[in-house]
Every structure is written in structure tokens, then in C-alpha cells.
Amino acid sequence: MFATIRKHQTWLWGFIIAAVIVSFVIYFTPTAGQGRAGGGGRSQFGTLNGQPISRQQYIDAFSDVRLSFFLRFGSWPDDADARRMGFNVGQETQNRLVLIDRLDALNIKVSESAVAQWIIDNFGGDQPATAKAKYDNFVAELRQRHGVSEEALQGFIRRDIGINHLAEVAGLPGKLITPRQATELFQEENEKIVAEAVVFPASNHIAAVKLDPAAVGQFYSNRLSVYRTPDRVQLHYLRFDVTNYLAQAEAALARRTNLAAEIERIYLSSNPNAFVDTNGQVMTPETAKARIHQQTQRQQALAEAHKAAARFATVFETMTNLTADTFVAQAAEKGLVTTVTEPFAETESPHGLKVRENFTSMAFKLTPEDPISLSPIRGEDAVYLIALKQRIPSQIPALEDIRTRVEQEFTQDQAVHLAREACTNFVNRLTNELAQGKTWETVHAEAGLTPVALPRFEVAAGPVPDWDRRVDLNQARRAVRTLEAGKPTDAINTRDGGFVLYVKERVPVSDAELKEELPAYLAKMRQTAEYQAFNDWFRKQVEQSR
């Protein structure tokens, strides 16, 4: 019914949604929470615009950043995945402080109806009842599993709505891009290029390379830093496999009387379309909940494995003069089998183990004087205890020890140089002979070269079906952007040699294509310009806030 009203009577839908919002304000007004953080610790966290930043201001900004990350990615920003993404909680908290300060300075107030609409939009689309159920489950999940109160969530929502309003206002200059400007740029970027390429791969010149001993030696000497092996470690480790603790995990889950309700909450607070089978089909609710149960069981099994590893590690707490041999002997005494890793560097993961970066960081903290880590390390499918077998220092291998590798790399390097030289020579010949009136076809035929007919492409970004991978698409686009038809590019160097393009034709955008695609292109241009305008505004706010 709501969908029909919205489709045919927009003004009536607006009236109805306003009434729904009033009821949502009642439902969503926090009646209980954990309260705001306070108590001991620092009372001031630097200054902003010359004014001290209070503990509560900092907590609000810090909590907003963490919650925003969680809502986007389903995990908290202090885990390894966030670090791999380059997410910096401290920097983002500073940014958030500046934005919140601007909200206060501009006296931007967020209404209850705006908060209610945010909840409807983010939890139920156009279905208020669905939104309420999902929101209630999400709040319960946040509070029980992550210790985040509804008050904190609502504070985040208010500030997020206000910041979005700031972004819209600050980005207004981006809306000023005219259709004429968009038309000119669209025509430039979407003009079709018809071109051929002559490719000069290094593989065509391998046979011409001579392995002169003096030249190979000089090549090796110039690249000593490349051949230096990094510091490496080799470990003994005990693996507590998750599959050995599934029965214990299931028994522990059986004792949780509210497990079914927890799984229901997780499902309702998630996107149902995220649960897909191996064929990419969306699962039924029952199948999805079964998967959630399986994942919960696996997490519990990891916890049980962690307990077992921790119990074993207590054996070493009262021992002195520990060695790796002690670790191996104690494991054997308990009927456990230790394994040895292959040597690995600090930037690597040990071969064959599904572990996170904290495994490597803990391994490199071990020393001959303190060779055993008593802290269990969780991986994807097991928990580990480790002991240092040996540390292998960085070294530069002698030329004779790696001569085969050096000669292969020398040969490839020289072949690339010869290929690029051949490409440059051909471009010079082509330019001169085209100026004398010869055709592209005549010049490459007389040179004994066969060009590659490339698919039509545009200078704008985007994939091109059936593109020849020997020709770098981005380099080709840059080279022909302003090149006239009937002209060659300069020699273009690649990692494997070089290539040259000859532009045979430039096909302008048709009127039909312009009419069909310009509206969406203009909207995208304005959106991008809005983002840029907001970023410029925000950068100035950061500079002024000191």
C-alpha cells in the first residue's frame, strides 16, 4: 500500500511519513543507556581554535569514528584489516573534532524527525515497522556484544546528519557546473580513437644479449641492495586446530539459553542479501541463520583452542633458562607435536599458515634469551604457540651463489633496453618518412613490422573489451589525448620494452549518444565537484583550527 501511495500521490506520502516520524520519535527516544564516559584520566586533549578540547568532546569524536567504521565494514577500526586499509583512528578523530566544532559554531541543530528519517532510511527503506524491528535488534546487539549504548548511537546519528548537511552546504559551488562545460568535456573524453600499435617486446631481443662476465659483474654490483636477503626467523610452533574443538564449542553454545535470539538479532540487523550460497543465490532465512550458527560455533571453537593453548603455556611461567628445546620437550611430554616453519622475513607470513600480521610481529620479538611466546596467537583456523628456532641475519649472497638469477635478470634488462632502442629508431624513421609523403602502411611494411589493430577506445577511463595487454591502456590514452589523426605517438616505454601508436581516425560523439548520456555525466561531474569543494572547505577549517 505504501509503495502505491508513494508512486501516485507524492504529496500524500509526505503527509503520511511525517505522521510516522512523530511515532518513531517516541519509539527511538533513549530511555536507558550506559551513560557517557567520564571519571579519571585527562580532562583536556589539546586545543581547537584556541579553546581546550574537553574529555567529553574527544570521547564523542573518537566513538563516532569507531562506530562509523563499524557501520560501514562490520568490524572495529583497531583490527588488522583496518590497518591494512590505512585507516588512522587518531587522524580521523581529529577530523571529526573539527567537523563537530563547525556544527556548534554554526549552531546546526538536528531535529527528532531527521533522526527518525535516518533510521527509516538506513534500517527499513520505506517500511517503518521493519525499520523499528531492525533498529531495536541492532541496538541490542551493539549494547550486548560491543558495549555501545543507544545514547552513543543516537549521538552519532545526530552528528552524522549535521555533518552531511555541512557537506551539502560547503559543496554547493560544485553544482554550478554548466551543461555547456559538461558537454565539452564529455565530447573530449568520449571521442572514439581508431589506432594501430607496433609493439617491441623484450622477448624478441633475448637472443641478441651477450653474457659478458664484466658486464654481469657490474650489473650485480649496482644491485646489491636488491640481492640482500632480509633478517629472517625460523620457528617451532604448536598448532591448536579449530576442528579439534568443535564439539566443545557446540557444548558451550548449548548452554547459552538465548543463542537462538542472538542469531535472530544478528540476521535481522544484517543485510539479508549478504547471505549467498556458492552459486551466488541469496539464502533463505533458515539457511542464513544456520550459517550464522556455524560461524558462531567456529568462533567459540577458536576460543576453546585459545584456552587450551593458554593452559599449556602456563607450564613455562615458573621455569627459568628457557630454550626452544624446552618448548619442544614439554610439548612431547604432553603428547603434542611441534612443527618447524620455513624461514620468513618480517614483511612475510610463514608459508602454509593462515595467520595475521600479529603472528609475524610476535615472532620477531623473540630472542635467544627470551625464545618462547607465552601468549596464544589466533589465526584463521587455529591458535598457535611459538618458540624461536633460529634468527638468520641479513646478508648479501656472493655472485657465484646466485649467478643464474643474476644472469637471467641481466639478460632481461639488456633485452628491454634493446627493445626500447628499436622502438625509438622506428619512431624516428616513421616521423621522417610520413613527412616525405609515405603512408603508415608503407613504412611499417618496409620495416618488416606487423601492427596490432586495437579496439576503438576513448580517452576517458574505463575498461575496453578485447584490449591487447601488450599495450598499456592508460599510457595509450595519455599519448593520444591531443594527437591528430594521421600522426604517430612518441616511443612509449613499458616494463617489457616499448610501443608506438598511430592514430588512424578520431570519431566524434554522436548527437544521440550525447543526448542519452549527458544528463548522468553532468550529475556525476557536479557530484565530484561537490566533493572537491567540500574537501577544499574542510582543509581550510583544519588549517584555521590549528
C-alpha positions, 0 to 999 in steps of 0.5 A: 500500500505504501509503495502505491501511495508513494508512486501516485500521490507524492504529496500524500506520502509526505503527509503520511511519513511525517505522521510516522516520524512523530511515532518513531520519535517516541519509539527511538527516544533513549530511555536507558543507556550506559551513560557517557564516559567520564571519571579519571584520566585527562580532562583536556586533549589539546586545543581547537581554535584556541579553546581546550578540547574537553574529555567529553568532546574527544570521547564523542569524536573518537566513538563516532569514528569507531562506530562509523567504521563499524557501520560501514565494514562490520568490524572495529577500526583497531583490527588488522584489516583496518590497518591494512586499509590505512585507516588512522583512528587518531587522524580521523578523530581529529577530523571529526573534532573539527567537523563537530566544532563547525556544527556548534559554531554554526549552531546546526541543530538536528531535529527528532524527525531527521533522526527518525528519517535516518533510521527509516532510511538506513534500517527499513527503506520505506517500511517503518515497522521493519525499520523499528524491528531492525533498529531495536535488534541492532541496538541490542546487539551493539549494547550486548556484544560491543558495549555501545549504548543507544545514547552513543548511537543516537549521538552519532546519528545526530552528528552524522546528519549535521555533518552531511548537511555541512557537506551539502552546504560547503559543496554547493559551488560544485553544482554550478557546473554548466551543461555547456562545460559538461558537454565539452568535456564529455565530447573530449573524453568520449571521442572514439580513437581508431589506432594501430600499435607496433609493439617491441617486446623484450622477448624478441631481443633475448637472443641478441644479449651477450653474457659478458662476465664484466658486464654481469659483474657490474650489473650485480654490483649496482644491485646489491641492495636488491640481492640482500636477503632480509633478517629472517626467523625460523620457528617451532610452533604448536598448532591448536586446530579449530576442528579439534574443538568443535564439539566443545564449542557446540557444548558451550553454545548449548548452554547459552539459553538465548543463542537462538535470539542472538542469531535472530538479532544478528540476521535481522540487523544484517543485510539479508542479501549478504547471505549467498550460497556458492552459486551466488543465490541469496539464502533463505532465512533458515539457511542464513541463520544456520550459517550464522550458527556455524560461524558462531560455533567456529568462533567459540571453537577458536576460543576453546583452542585459545584456552587450551593453548593458554593452559599449556603455556602456563607450564613455562611461567615458573621455569627459568633458562628457557630454550626452544628445546624446552618448548619442544620437550614439554610439548612431547611430554604432553603428547603434542607435536611441534612443527618447524616453519620455513624461514620468513622475513618480517614483511612475510607470513610463514608459508602454509599458515593462515595467520595475521600480521600479529603472528609475524610481529610476535615472532620477531620479538623473540630472542635467544634469551627470551625464545618462547611466546607465552601468549596464544596467537589466533589465526584463521583456523587455529591458535598457535604457540611459538618458540624461536628456532633460529634468527638468520641475519641479513646478508648479501649472497656472493655472485657465484651463489646466485649467478643464474638469477643474476644472469637471467635478470641481466639478460632481461634488462639488456633485452628491454633496453634493446627493445626500447632502442628499436622502438625509438629508431622506428619512431624516428624513421616513421616521423621522417618518412610520413613527412616525405609523403609515405603512408603508415602502411608503407613504412611499417611494411618496409620495416618488416613490422606487423601492427596490432589493430586495437579496439576503438577506445576513448580517452576517458577511463574505463575498461575496453573489451578485447584490449591487447595487454601488450599495450598499456591502456592508460599510457595509450590514452595519455599519448593520444589525448591531443594527437591528430589523426594521421600522426604517430605517438612518441616511443612509449616505454613499458616494463617489457620494452616499448610501443608506438601508436598511430592514430588512424581516425578520431570519431566524434560523439554522436548527437544521440549518444550525447543526448542519452548520456549527458544528463548522468555525466553532468550529475556525476561531474557536479557530484565530484565537484561537490566533493572537491569543494567540500574537501577544499572547505574542510582543509581550510577549517583544519588549517584555521583550527590549528 
